[in-house]
Amino acid sequence: QVQLLESGGGLVQPGESLRLSCVASGIIFSTYWMHWYRQAPGKQREWVAALTDGGDTNYRDSVEGRFTISRDNAKNTVFLQMNRLKPEDTAVYYCNAYLNSRNSYWGQGTQVTVSS
């Protein structure tokens, strides 16, 4: 059974940082591309960042330079370091493990709230 478990969300003030973690089980983690998505209230889920099995990264424009995605294959974990957080970063953050269209898995999400 595949499980993805996110943690690390919380309430922070603008300009502060958070580090999200997502631990995967039931997959050969090192072979998957890992993604972070987010969904704000009343909005569609949007892609945030990607990290390939080869270590290449990509970010949506609004988080480029502030967020960093990384992985520890030995611990089956992907991270999202979020710096200089803004109120518009408030959302539920989800990790996604993607191998192909038939092997794509989601976590349950972790809430990030940025507010003064």
N, C-alpha and C positions, 0 to 999 in steps of 0.2 A: 504494500500500500504506500502510495506516494504522499508525503506530507511536507508542507512548507510552513514554517512558523516564524512570523515576523515579531520583532520586539524593538524597544528603544524609543517609541513615540512618547509624546508628552506635550506639556504646555510650556512654551518659552516666549521670551520677549523678542521683539524685532532686533536683529543684529546678533542674536545668540546662535549657538550651534546645537545640533543633535546628531547622533550616529545611530542609524537603523541597522538591524541585523536580521538576517533571514537564514534559518537553518533548514536544510533539506534532508530528507530521508527517503529511501525507496527508489532512488535513481542513481545512475553513475554520474555524479555531480560534475566531474571534470569535463564531461563531454557536452554539457548543456551550455547554451547561451543563457545568461541571466539578465533579467530586466527588472527595473523598478517602474511602476506606474503609480498614478495618484488620481483620486476622485474627490473633488470639492463638492460641497452641498449644492444640489441643483444643476450640476454639470456632468458632462460625460467623462468617463475615465480617460486619462491621457498618459501617453508614454513619457517617461522622465529620463531614463538612462539605460544603457545597454553595455554589457561586457561579454565579449565572445569567449569561446573556449581557448582561443589563442592569446587572449589578453588585450585585444583591441577594445577601446571604449568609444562611446558616442553619447551625446547629451542633447536634450532640447535646448533651444537657444536661451530660454529664460532662466536656466539654472547653470549654464556653461560658466565655468570659472568659480562657482560657489559650491557646487556639489561634486563629490568624487565617488565613483563606484569602484569597488575592489572585491576580491574574493580570496578565500583561503580554502583551497581544494582539500587540504588535509582535514579540515573541520567541516566540510560540506556547507560552508557559510559564505553568503554574499553580504556586503556592507554598503551602506549609502551614508557617507559623511556629508552633512549639510551645514554649511557655514553661512554667515550673514543672512540668516533667515528673514523672510519678509512676510507680512500678513497674507499676501497672495499665495504663499506656499502652504497655507492651511488646507489640509485634505486628509483623507485616509490613504495611506501608502501601502501598496501591494507589491510583493515580489512575484516574479513569474520565471519559471524554468522552461525553456523552450528548446526542443530538439527538432521537432517537425510538427506539422499540424495535428498529428495524432498523439503526440507526446508533448503536451503543453500543460503546465500545472501552475496553480495559483495558491497563494497563501490567503489567510483570512483578513489580513490588513491590520495596520496599526495607525492610530490617530495622531496626527501632528497638528497642533494648534499654535499659531504665532500671533500673539496679541499683547498689547500693553495694558 
